[in-house]
Amino acid sequence: AQRVTQPEKLLSVFKGAPVELKCNYSYSGSPELFWYVQYSRQRLQLLLRHISRESIKGFTADLNKGETSFHLKKPFAQEEDSAMYYCALPNTGNQFYFGTGTSLTVIP
Amino acid sequence: DGGITQSPKYLFRKEGQNVTLSCEQNLNHDAMYWYRQDPGQGLRLIYYSQIVNDFQKGDIAEGYSVSREKKESFPLTVTSAQKNPTAFYLCASTRGESGYTFGSGTRLTVV
């Protein structure tokens, strides 16, 4: 079954420290994965998608098919990065399976 | 200014009552979705519609109903059959594989 797992519900890092939010997937085929972010009092929005290979707000994510992972990384965390992050895997009909989310807190 | 509008922002429901959550988009997106967001459970798909006058059940459709009479609108009704309706409800739309655009959500509370 297709599935997305985010093992960490909560993650705290100090400002300026590297951050990695983990995402593992289960998918038969070549997946295209997404990261969505929800800042406090804002709507959920797309952060980045695997296929675009962009760096958004300093975040990158590399698809590792061997480890079935799509971890989100940033070398130097900023306070404004504090938010809820969801990894998502598209299904037929453009549905998305979402992970349970990781709440990131960047400590000043 | 294109986007998705959900209303109301907060909604209170009495036991045994049906309530309808509104979702309107002016993005000309074909596909629309309803998700339920609960703490620690992520987003779970309730219903989705890929085209006008057609919709499909998601993973947790029991106790909910939808309609898609217009491309712009995808209202969700939470019926009295939904045993645990208190949650945050998110509507989304997409044109294709570029990802979702989300509404700002409706928080439903049973009183």
Interface residues (C-beta under 8 A of the other chain):
Chain A: Q6 K9 E32 F34 Y36 R43 L44 Q45 L46 R49 Y86 P90 G93 N94 Q95 F96 F98 G99 T100 G101
Chain B: A31 Y33 Y35 G40 Q41 G42 L43 R44 L45 Y48 Q50 Q56 G58 L90 T94 G96 E97 S98 G99 Y100 F102 G103 S104 G105
